[in-house]
Amino acid sequence: MGKVKIHEPASAIFEGLSFTREEIILIESKFERVTAKKGERLIDFNTIVDKQYFIVSGCLRSFHIDSNGREHTIQFGIEDWWISDYTAFFSAGKALMSVEVIQDAELFEITKKDRDHLYKHIPKIEVYVRGKLETAFASFQKRILSYLSLNASARYLNFVKSYPQIEQSVKNYHIASYLGITTESLSRIRKEIAQA
């Protein structure tokens, strides 16, 4: 997979697609380049969500805080990935999650209105994005099945195998909350694996 750079046109997001000059101009007019600092929240719980983000560099996460104040990391987002609170984004509703920058990031931001405009005027973008969403949906289902059927050690090993670049880039408590375990359990699992 090619890496998009922030100085490149936003059309570079759609790897493998070719565009006319007019289409590139339209795409550029709909995306905004954004720089976000570690700790910044792009989406806050219970706010209206009308934007999604393509990650050029950095690392983000979406998370939910339950009624007991416990954080649950739902998704990590790294280079060449999209992130938002999609339940709210697709329904024009309020966020169920927050999206936080956990490593300084360069992003392309697009509103739902502008995305829909691109879909209408450049239909191959909608087909491209649908393919990406299908892959993401399948990944989420696999994660749910993993959570339901595997023990914590197996979930951790799956995580490291699937996302080695994330495991090296984020804090232990973020990984633990993604796996549904405590940081102490994560440390124990890592120690057991190292000794095996």
MDAnalysis code that builds the backbone (N, CA, C; Angstrom):
import MDAnalysis as mda
import numpy as np

u = mda.Universe.empty(588, n_residues=196, atom_resindex=np.repeat(np.arange(196), 3), trajectory=True)
u.add_TopologyAttr("name", ["N", "CA", "C"] * 196)
u.add_TopologyAttr("resid", np.arange(1, 197))
u.add_TopologyAttr("resname", ["MET", "GLY", "LYS", "VAL", "LYS", "ILE", "HIS", "GLU", "PRO", "ALA", "SER", "ALA", "ILE", "PHE", "GLU", "GLY", "LEU", "SER", "PHE", "THR", "ARG", "GLU", "GLU", "ILE", "ILE", "LEU", "ILE", "GLU", "SER", "LYS", "PHE", "GLU", "ARG", "VAL", "THR", "ALA", "LYS", "LYS", "GLY", "GLU", "ARG", "LEU", "ILE", "ASP", "PHE", "ASN", "THR", "ILE", "VAL", "ASP", "LYS", "GLN", "TYR", "PHE", "ILE", "VAL", "SER", "GLY", "CYS", "LEU", "ARG", "SER", "PHE", "HIS", "ILE", "ASP", "SER", "ASN", "GLY", "ARG", "GLU", "HIS", "THR", "ILE", "GLN", "PHE", "GLY", "ILE", "GLU", "ASP", "TRP", "TRP", "ILE", "SER", "ASP", "TYR", "THR", "ALA", "PHE", "PHE", "SER", "ALA", "GLY", "LYS", "ALA", "LEU", "MET", "SER", "VAL", "GLU", "VAL", "ILE", "GLN", "ASP", "ALA", "GLU", "LEU", "PHE", "GLU", "ILE", "THR", "LYS", "LYS", "ASP", "ARG", "ASP", "HIS", "LEU", "TYR", "LYS", "HIS", "ILE", "PRO", "LYS", "ILE", "GLU", "VAL", "TYR", "VAL", "ARG", "GLY", "LYS", "LEU", "GLU", "THR", "ALA", "PHE", "ALA", "SER", "PHE", "GLN", "LYS", "ARG", "ILE", "LEU", "SER", "TYR", "LEU", "SER", "LEU", "ASN", "ALA", "SER", "ALA", "ARG", "TYR", "LEU", "ASN", "PHE", "VAL", "LYS", "SER", "TYR", "PRO", "GLN", "ILE", "GLU", "GLN", "SER", "VAL", "LYS", "ASN", "TYR", "HIS", "ILE", "ALA", "SER", "TYR", "LEU", "GLY", "ILE", "THR", "THR", "GLU", "SER", "LEU", "SER", "ARG", "ILE", "ARG", "LYS", "GLU", "ILE", "ALA", "GLN", "ALA"])
u.atoms.positions = np.array([
    [0.849, -1.166, 0.000],
    [0.000, 0.000, 0.000],
    [0.897, 1.233, 0.000],
    [0.633, 2.185, -0.886],
    [1.381, 3.417, -0.942],
    [1.016, 4.331, 0.205],
    [1.940, 5.161, 0.614],
    [1.708, 6.084, 1.713],
    [1.399, 7.467, 1.149],
    [0.289, 8.030, 1.589],
    [-0.113, 9.362, 1.176],
    [0.658, 10.374, 2.021],
    [1.130, 11.432, 1.424],
    [1.821, 12.504, 2.146],
    [0.908, 13.722, 2.184],
    [1.007, 14.508, 3.253],
    [0.110, 15.653, 3.451],
    [0.261, 16.688, 2.333],
    [1.436, 16.774, 1.715],
    [1.620, 17.755, 0.633],
    [1.044, 17.267, -0.698],
    [0.675, 15.990, -0.768],
    [0.078, 15.460, -1.992],
    [-1.381, 15.895, -2.091],
    [-1.947, 15.823, -3.284],
    [-3.374, 16.141, -3.393],
    [-4.219, 15.109, -2.645],
    [-5.365, 15.541, -2.165],
    [-6.268, 14.647, -1.439],
    [-6.682, 13.455, -2.298],
    [-6.642, 13.608, -3.611],
    [-7.011, 12.499, -4.496],
    [-6.098, 11.294, -4.302],
    [-4.906, 11.497, -3.731],
    [-3.981, 10.388, -3.476],
    [-4.549, 9.404, -2.455],
    [-5.542, 9.829, -1.685],
    [-6.208, 8.947, -0.720],
    [-6.789, 7.729, -1.435],
    [-7.295, 7.944, -2.621],
    [-8.010, 6.907, -3.367],
    [-7.038, 6.142, -4.258],
    [-6.144, 5.422, -3.612],
    [-5.079, 4.695, -4.292],
    [-5.653, 3.748, -5.347],
    [-5.070, 3.820, -6.520],
    [-5.492, 2.940, -7.607],
    [-6.536, 3.546, -8.527],
    [-7.139, 4.651, -8.112],
    [-8.117, 5.321, -8.975],
    [-7.426, 6.436, -9.751],
    [-7.854, 6.639, -10.971],
    [-7.334, 7.774, -11.741],
    [-8.463, 8.777, -11.928],
    [-8.085, 10.030, -11.957],
    [-9.057, 11.117, -12.021],
    [-8.683, 12.105, -13.113],
    [-9.708, 12.764, -13.645],
    [-9.474, 13.867, -14.574],
    [-8.991, 15.074, -13.766],
    [-8.485, 16.042, -14.465],
    [-8.028, 17.281, -13.802],
    [-9.184, 17.931, -13.052],
    [-10.355, 17.947, -13.658],
    [-11.526, 18.560, -13.018],
    [-11.929, 17.793, -11.759],
    [-11.840, 16.463, -11.803],
    [-12.184, 15.656, -10.627],
    [-11.193, 15.915, -9.483],
    [-9.919, 16.043, -9.815],
    [-8.907, 16.329, -8.790],
    [-9.189, 17.670, -8.132],
    [-9.553, 18.663, -8.934],
    [-9.877, 19.988, -8.384],
    [-11.080, 19.886, -7.451],
    [-12.098, 19.124, -7.848],
    [-13.282, 18.941, -7.005],
    [-12.909, 18.238, -5.703],
    [-12.134, 17.170, -5.784],
    [-11.718, 16.435, -4.585],
    [-10.951, 17.355, -3.642],
    [-9.993, 18.104, -4.195],
    [-9.208, 19.039, -3.374],
    [-10.090, 20.063, -2.668],
    [-11.160, 20.485, -3.332],
    [-12.021, 21.513, -2.745],
    [-12.866, 20.980, -1.585],
    [-12.983, 19.657, -1.477],
    [-13.855, 19.063, -0.456],
    [-13.097, 18.576, 0.778],
    [-11.791, 18.388, 0.667],
    [-10.990, 17.939, 1.806],
    [-10.236, 19.110, 2.412],
    [-10.096, 19.069, 3.730],
    [-9.290, 20.059, 4.432],
    [-8.103, 19.350, 5.072],
    [-6.920, 19.929, 4.923],
    [-5.735, 19.392, 5.592],
    [-5.740, 19.886, 7.033],
    [-5.525, 18.947, 7.971],
    [-5.597, 19.264, 9.393],
    [-4.368, 18.691, 10.086],
    [-3.785, 19.480, 10.986],
    [-2.727, 18.999, 11.866],
    [-3.314, 18.935, 13.261],
    [-3.136, 17.805, 13.932],
    [-3.696, 17.621, 15.272],
    [-2.602, 17.149, 16.219],
    [-2.612, 17.682, 17.421],
    [-1.603, 17.375, 18.429],
    [-2.060, 16.271, 19.369],
    [-1.095, 15.545, 19.892],
    [-1.363, 14.487, 20.872],
    [-2.251, 15.040, 21.992],
    [-3.290, 14.283, 22.332],
    [-4.217, 14.683, 23.380],
    [-5.446, 15.424, 22.870],
    [-5.382, 15.923, 21.640],
    [-6.514, 16.647, 21.065],
    [-7.645, 15.678, 20.743],
    [-8.861, 16.120, 20.989],
    [-10.030, 15.315, 20.632],
    [-10.669, 15.914, 19.391],
    [-10.856, 15.067, 18.392],
    [-11.502, 15.511, 17.166],
    [-13.014, 15.336, 17.247],
    [-13.436, 14.360, 18.032],
    [-14.863, 14.113, 18.256],
    [-15.042, 13.877, 19.751],
    [-16.019, 14.534, 20.329],
    [-16.345, 14.336, 21.739],
    [-17.674, 13.618, 21.866],
    [-17.771, 12.774, 22.875],
    [-18.994, 12.052, 23.181],
    [-20.183, 13.015, 23.213],
    [-21.284, 12.583, 22.639],
    [-22.566, 13.287, 22.676],
    [-22.597, 14.576, 21.849],
    [-21.677, 14.724, 20.911],
    [-21.722, 15.864, 19.990],
    [-22.140, 15.346, 18.612],
    [-22.686, 16.218, 17.795],
    [-23.079, 15.842, 16.430],
    [-21.817, 15.553, 15.617],
    [-21.846, 14.453, 14.882],
    [-20.681, 14.046, 14.089],
    [-21.018, 14.206, 12.612],
    [-20.278, 15.082, 11.943],
    [-20.472, 15.255, 10.506],
    [-19.152, 15.218, 9.745],
    [-18.088, 14.703, 10.407],
    [-16.776, 14.640, 9.757],
    [-16.150, 13.269, 9.941],
    [-15.332, 12.910, 8.956],
    [-14.489, 11.745, 9.091],
    [-13.089, 12.156, 8.670],
    [-12.104, 11.347, 9.058],
    [-10.709, 11.731, 8.897],
    [-9.917, 10.612, 8.237],
    [-9.104, 10.999, 7.253],
    [-8.137, 10.091, 6.665],
    [-6.797, 10.423, 7.303],
    [-6.121, 9.422, 7.830],
    [-4.893, 9.631, 8.583],
    [-3.689, 9.533, 7.645],
    [-2.992, 10.630, 7.512],
    [-1.772, 10.676, 6.701],
    [-0.594, 10.213, 7.550],
    [-0.536, 10.695, 8.785],
    [0.506, 10.265, 9.718],
    [-0.038, 10.407, 11.131],
    [0.595, 9.693, 12.063],
    [0.180, 9.746, 13.451],
    [-0.687, 8.558, 13.819],
    [-1.281, 8.636, 15.001],
    [-2.131, 7.564, 15.498],
    [-3.279, 8.175, 16.297],
    [-4.479, 7.657, 16.056],
    [-5.677, 8.112, 16.763],
    [-6.386, 6.895, 17.325],
    [-7.336, 7.145, 18.194],
    [-8.173, 6.059, 18.681],
    [-9.579, 6.571, 18.895],
    [-10.543, 5.691, 18.710],
    [-11.917, 5.987, 19.100],
    [-12.182, 5.169, 20.361],
    [-12.894, 5.777, 21.306],
    [-13.142, 5.086, 22.563],
    [-14.464, 5.535, 23.162],
    [-14.972, 4.685, 24.034],
    [-16.222, 4.931, 24.754],
    [-15.923, 4.846, 26.247],
    [-16.558, 5.690, 27.025],
    [-16.435, 5.618, 28.481],
    [-17.764, 5.118, 29.021],
    [-17.716, 3.981, 29.724],
    [-18.955, 3.385, 30.227],
    [-19.453, 4.103, 31.487],
    [-20.577, 3.657, 32.016],
    [-21.210, 4.323, 33.162],
    [-20.365, 4.230, 34.436],
    [-19.375, 3.333, 34.434],
    [-18.467, 3.226, 35.584],
    [-17.195, 4.045, 35.389],
    [-17.124, 4.791, 34.289],
    [-15.951, 5.617, 34.019],
    [-14.800, 4.865, 33.380],
    [-15.026, 3.647, 32.949],
    [-13.977, 2.828, 32.333],
    [-13.938, 3.080, 30.827],
    [-12.720, 3.296, 30.317],
    [-12.539, 3.517, 28.876],
    [-12.470, 2.197, 28.130],
    [-13.099, 2.179, 26.964],
    [-13.045, 1.026, 26.061],
    [-12.596, 1.530, 24.696],
    [-11.373, 1.179, 24.302],
    [-10.879, 1.577, 22.987],
    [-11.556, 0.705, 21.942],
    [-12.211, 1.345, 20.993],
    [-12.959, 0.646, 19.950],
    [-12.096, 0.438, 18.713],
    [-11.326, 1.454, 18.353],
    [-10.531, 1.391, 17.135],
    [-9.273, 2.210, 17.310],
    [-8.173, 1.717, 16.758],
    [-6.982, 2.518, 16.551],
    [-6.982, 2.922, 15.094],
    [-6.468, 4.087, 14.808],
    [-6.338, 4.542, 13.432],
    [-4.912, 4.994, 13.195],
    [-4.298, 4.429, 12.160],
    [-2.926, 4.776, 11.806],
    [-2.877, 5.197, 10.344],
    [-1.661, 5.457, 9.886],
    [-1.408, 5.903, 8.520],
    [-2.211, 5.114, 7.484],
    [-2.883, 5.850, 6.617],
    [-3.687, 5.310, 5.509],
    [-5.014, 4.696, 5.957],
    [-5.474, 5.000, 7.162],
    [-6.760, 4.513, 7.658],
    [-7.717, 5.697, 7.811],
    [-8.992, 5.362, 7.861],
    [-10.049, 6.334, 8.135],
    [-10.509, 6.164, 9.582],
    [-11.002, 7.257, 10.189],
    [-11.552, 7.151, 11.538],
    [-12.655, 8.192, 11.727],
    [-13.646, 7.809, 12.509],
    [-14.746, 8.679, 12.928],
    [-15.569, 7.884, 13.931],
    [-16.645, 8.459, 14.419],
    [-17.672, 7.681, 15.112],
    [-18.701, 7.398, 14.025],
    [-18.594, 6.228, 13.408],
    [-19.388, 5.952, 12.219],
    [-20.873, 5.770, 12.512],
    [-21.216, 5.309, 13.690],
    [-22.635, 5.205, 14.029],
    [-23.274, 6.585, 13.958],
    [-22.615, 7.562, 14.545],
    [-23.129, 8.933, 14.515],
    [-22.972, 9.568, 13.136],
    [-21.839, 9.325, 12.479],
    [-21.574, 9.916, 11.168],
    [-22.619, 9.496, 10.144],
    [-22.936, 8.192, 10.095],
    [-23.891, 7.702, 9.103],
    [-25.327, 8.089, 9.428],
    [-25.631, 8.299, 10.697],
    [-27.009, 8.623, 11.089],
    [-27.220, 10.103, 11.358],
    [-26.154, 10.908, 11.225],
    [-26.204, 12.329, 11.566],
    [-26.655, 12.516, 13.013],
    [-26.252, 11.581, 13.848],
    [-26.618, 11.621, 15.265],
    [-25.471, 12.078, 16.136],
    [-25.699, 11.937, 17.442],
    [-24.683, 12.334, 18.415],
    [-23.703, 11.184, 18.650],
    [-22.475, 11.580, 18.954],
    [-21.388, 10.622, 19.114],
    [-21.614, 9.706, 20.309],
    [-21.364, 8.420, 20.082],
    [-21.342, 7.425, 21.150],
    [-19.924, 7.263, 21.677],
    [-18.969, 7.768, 20.916],
    [-17.547, 7.633, 21.235],
    [-16.864, 8.980, 21.074],
    [-15.639, 9.008, 21.555],
    [-14.755, 10.137, 21.304],
    [-13.631, 9.655, 20.400],
    [-13.035, 10.586, 19.655],
    [-11.859, 10.279, 18.845],
    [-10.743, 11.191, 19.330],
    [-9.649, 10.555, 19.743],
    [-8.528, 11.259, 20.358],
    [-7.250, 11.001, 19.576],
    [-6.409, 12.024, 19.486],
    [-5.098, 11.896, 18.864],
    [-4.140, 11.369, 19.932],
    [-3.493, 10.220, 19.655],
    [-2.538, 9.688, 20.638],
    [-1.083, 9.812, 20.172],
    [-0.888, 10.210, 18.918],
    [0.405, 10.659, 18.396],
    [0.101, 11.795, 17.441],
    [0.891, 12.882, 17.498],
    [0.669, 14.008, 16.586],
    [0.314, 13.479, 15.202],
    [-0.667, 14.121, 14.566],
    [-1.206, 13.575, 13.323],
    [-1.399, 14.639, 12.252],
    [-1.256, 14.204, 11.006],
    [-1.642, 14.982, 9.837],
    [-2.802, 14.232, 9.201],
    [-3.862, 14.959, 8.903],
    [-5.109, 14.334, 8.475],
    [-5.702, 15.071, 7.290],
    [-6.539, 14.354, 6.544],
    [-7.459, 14.973, 5.607],
    [-8.844, 14.827, 6.229],
    [-9.553, 15.924, 6.349],
    [-10.887, 15.942, 6.962],
    [-11.924, 16.205, 5.879],
    [-13.050, 15.498, 5.976],
    [-14.145, 15.739, 5.039],
    [-15.467, 15.657, 5.791],
    [-16.389, 16.533, 5.440],
    [-17.722, 16.494, 6.044],
    [-18.584, 15.480, 5.301],
    [-19.641, 15.070, 5.940],
    [-20.577, 14.138, 5.307],
    [-21.174, 14.769, 4.048],
    [-21.523, 16.032, 4.134],
    [-22.103, 16.735, 2.985],
    [-21.126, 16.739, 1.803],
    [-19.855, 17.043, 2.068],
    [-18.868, 17.074, 0.993],
    [-18.578, 15.671, 0.454],
    [-18.555, 14.676, 1.342],
    [-18.365, 13.299, 0.898],
    [-19.505, 12.872, -0.024],
    [-20.747, 13.182, 0.362],
    [-21.903, 12.833, -0.464],
    [-21.852, 13.550, -1.812],
    [-21.348, 14.785, -1.819],
    [-21.192, 15.536, -3.067],
    [-20.198, 14.813, -3.991],
    [-19.087, 14.349, -3.417],
    [-18.115, 13.601, -4.226],
    [-18.724, 12.318, -4.763],
    [-19.492, 11.612, -3.930],
    [-20.141, 10.377, -4.382],
    [-21.048, 10.645, -5.583],
    [-21.781, 11.745, -5.521],
    [-22.721, 12.071, -6.595],
    [-21.989, 12.419, -7.892],
    [-20.900, 13.180, -7.775],
    [-20.224, 13.685, -8.967],
    [-19.060, 12.805, -9.446],
    [-18.555, 11.933, -8.571],
    [-17.483, 11.006, -8.953],
    [-17.846, 9.637, -8.367],
    [-18.780, 8.926, -9.005],
    [-19.301, 7.669, -8.443],
    [-18.246, 6.614, -8.120],
    [-17.112, 6.622, -8.817],
    [-16.097, 5.605, -8.526],
    [-15.521, 5.770, -7.121],
    [-15.624, 6.964, -6.549],
    [-15.188, 7.157, -5.165],
    [-16.113, 6.402, -4.218],
    [-17.407, 6.448, -4.471],
    [-18.351, 5.723, -3.617],
    [-18.084, 4.217, -3.675],
    [-17.814, 3.699, -4.852],
    [-17.511, 2.276, -5.003],
    [-16.232, 1.937, -4.235],
    [-15.225, 2.779, -4.356],
    [-13.950, 2.583, -3.664],
    [-14.164, 2.571, -2.143],
    [-14.881, 3.557, -1.641],
    [-15.108, 3.665, -0.195],
    [-15.957, 2.496, 0.298],
    [-16.931, 2.089, -0.485],
    [-17.753, 0.941, -0.082],
    [-16.872, -0.289, 0.124],
    [-15.913, -0.512, -0.747],
    [-14.984, -1.630, -0.590],
    [-14.188, -1.525, 0.698],
    [-13.733, -0.323, 1.017],
    [-12.995, -0.105, 2.267],
    [-13.892, -0.364, 3.479],
    [-15.136, 0.096, 3.408],
    [-16.066, -0.115, 4.523],
    [-16.399, -1.590, 4.706],
    [-16.524, -2.319, 3.619],
    [-16.793, -3.758, 3.719],
    [-15.643, -4.463, 4.424],
    [-14.418, -4.102, 4.087],
    [-13.252, -4.688, 4.743],
    [-13.235, -4.332, 6.223],
    [-13.530, -3.071, 6.535],
    [-13.545, -2.640, 7.940],
    [-14.636, -3.360, 8.724],
    [-15.799, -3.523, 8.122],
    [-16.900, -4.213, 8.790],
    [-16.520, -5.660, 9.098],
    [-15.885, -6.322, 8.137],
    [-15.437, -7.702, 8.350],
    [-14.424, -7.761, 9.494],
    [-13.524, -6.791, 9.558],
    [-12.536, -6.745, 10.650],
    [-13.218, -6.573, 12.000],
    [-14.222, -5.699, 12.059],
    [-14.948, -5.504, 13.319],
    [-15.651, -6.795, 13.739],
    [-16.246, -7.514, 12.791],
    [-16.904, -8.775, 13.140],
    [-15.888, -9.791, 13.667],
    [-14.730, -9.871, 13.034],
    [-13.689, -10.781, 13.510],
    [-13.254, -10.408, 14.919],
    [-13.163, -9.102, 15.183],
    [-12.770, -8.665, 16.525],
    [-13.826, -9.061, 17.554],
    [-15.081, -8.904, 17.231],
    [-16.156, -9.295, 18.153],
    [-16.091, -10.795, 18.425],
    [-15.927, -11.592, 17.378],
    [-15.829, -13.041, 17.557],
    [-14.617, -13.406, 18.406],
    [-13.518, -12.721, 18.181],
    [-12.314, -12.951, 18.975],
    [-12.577, -12.640, 20.443],
    [-13.230, -11.531, 20.686],
    [-13.528, -11.109, 22.054],
    [-14.436, -12.126, 22.748],
    [-15.374, -12.685, 22.006],
    [-16.321, -13.644, 22.581],
    [-15.729, -15.034, 22.771],
    [-14.777, -15.420, 21.930],
    [-14.353, -16.822, 21.927],
    [-12.916, -17.077, 22.353],
    [-12.075, -16.056, 22.440],
    [-10.670, -16.272, 22.777],
    [-10.338, -15.723, 24.162],
    [-9.343, -16.338, 24.795],
    [-8.892, -15.787, 26.072],
    [-8.030, -14.552, 25.819],
    [-7.663, -13.858, 26.872],
    [-6.948, -12.588, 26.745],
    [-5.595, -12.766, 26.055],
    [-4.877, -13.847, 26.362],
    [-3.567, -14.076, 25.722],
    [-3.716, -14.244, 24.214],
    [-4.704, -15.010, 23.795],
    [-4.929, -15.230, 22.362],
    [-5.353, -13.926, 21.684],
    [-6.179, -13.122, 22.356],
    [-6.582, -11.826, 21.784],
    [-5.367, -10.916, 21.608],
    [-4.485, -10.916, 22.597],
    [-3.276, -10.094, 22.505],
    [-2.396, -10.561, 21.339],
    [-2.184, -11.859, 21.231],
    [-1.361, -12.382, 20.131],
    [-1.971, -12.047, 18.774],
    [-3.291, -12.136, 18.653],
    [-3.972, -11.734, 17.405],
    [-3.743, -10.254, 17.118],
    [-3.834, -9.437, 18.156],
    [-3.637, -7.992, 18.006],
    [-2.228, -7.693, 17.502],
    [-1.215, -8.288, 18.142],
    [0.178, -8.051, 17.753],
    [0.435, -8.524, 16.331],
    [-0.124, -9.665, 15.980],
    [0.052, -10.206, 14.624],
    [-0.627, -9.319, 13.587],
    [-1.836, -8.855, 13.904],
    [-2.603, -8.057, 12.944],
    [-2.124, -6.614, 12.850],
    [-1.673, -6.047, 13.975],
    [-1.348, -4.617, 14.022],
    [-0.008, -4.353, 14.707],
    [1.093, -4.916, 14.202],
    [2.376, -4.723, 14.885],
    [2.787, -3.250, 14.979],
    [2.419, -2.452, 13.985],
    [2.796, -1.047, 13.993],
    [2.051, -0.270, 15.077],
    [0.875, -0.727, 15.471],
    [0.124, -0.065, 16.539],
    [0.695, -0.464, 17.887],
    [0.987, -1.737, 18.067],
    [1.474, -2.245, 19.342],
    [2.722, -1.501, 19.789],
    [3.548, -1.094, 18.849],
    [4.784, -0.369, 19.172],
    [4.560, 1.120, 19.388],
    [3.376, 1.615, 19.054],
    [3.158, 3.058, 19.019],
    [2.254, 3.617, 20.109],
    [1.559, 2.761, 20.843],
    [0.568, 3.283, 21.795],
    [0.865, 2.811, 23.212],
    [0.251, 3.470, 24.151],
    [0.461, 3.153, 25.559],
    [-0.237, 1.848, 25.935],
    [0.315, 1.220, 26.973],
    [-0.220, -0.061, 27.431],
    [-1.701, 0.013, 27.788],
    [-2.115, 1.090, 28.446],
    [-3.520, 1.156, 28.857],
    [-4.462, 1.280, 27.673],
    [-3.982, 1.835, 26.555],
    [-4.814, 1.872, 25.354],
    [-4.994, 0.469, 24.785],
    [-3.896, -0.283, 24.736],
    [-3.975, -1.661, 24.235],
    [-4.857, -2.493, 25.153],
    [-4.645, -2.352, 26.459],
    [-5.451, -3.112, 27.426],
    [-6.935, -2.808, 27.255],
    [-7.284, -1.537, 27.090],
    [-8.704, -1.200, 26.941],
    [-9.264, -1.722, 25.622],
    [-8.430, -1.802, 24.593],
    [-8.854, -2.385, 23.316],
    [-9.134, -3.876, 23.471],
    [-8.302, -4.551, 24.266],
    [-8.439, -6.000, 24.462],
    [-9.466, -6.360, 25.531],
    [-9.933, -5.355, 26.285],
    [-10.910, -5.618, 27.335],
    [-10.294, -6.215, 28.587],
    [-9.035, -5.839, 28.867],
    [-8.328, -6.343, 30.042],
    [-7.693, -5.181, 30.797],
    [-7.139, -5.466, 31.968],
    [-6.439, -4.442, 32.736],
    [-4.994, -4.340, 32.253],
    [-4.326, -3.248, 32.598],
    [-2.908, -3.114, 32.236],
    [-2.068, -4.158, 32.963],
    [-2.484, -4.535, 34.176],
    [-1.763, -5.571, 34.913],
    [-1.855, -6.915, 34.170],
    [-3.033, -7.230, 33.664],
    [-3.192, -8.468, 32.892],
    [-2.345, -8.429, 31.627],
    [-2.296, -7.273, 30.971],
    [-1.473, -7.140, 29.765],
    [-0.007, -7.382, 30.101],
    [0.481, -6.816, 31.193],
    [1.876, -7.026, 31.608],
    [2.137, -8.499, 31.894],
    [1.210, -9.156, 32.564],
    [1.356, -10.578, 32.878],
    [1.405, -11.400, 31.583],
    [0.517, -11.095, 30.648],
    [0.485, -11.818, 29.374],
    [1.796, -11.642, 28.628],
    [2.300, -10.423, 28.560],
    [3.567, -10.175, 27.870],
    [4.717, -10.938, 28.532],
    [4.721, -10.952, 29.864],
    [5.768, -11.670, 30.600],
    [5.699, -13.161, 30.303],
    [4.487, -13.733, 30.314],
    [4.308, -15.158, 30.030],
    [4.777, -15.496, 28.611],
    [4.474, -14.654, 27.670],
    [4.873, -14.880, 26.273],
    [6.393, -14.798, 26.144],
    [7.008, -13.827, 26.810],
    [8.458, -13.668, 26.749],
    [9.169, -14.873, 27.348],
    [8.573, -15.505, 28.369],
    [9.202, -16.645, 29.033],
    [8.954, -17.968, 28.295],
    [7.985, -17.960, 27.389],
    [7.623, -19.219, 26.698],
    [8.647, -19.612, 25.660],
])
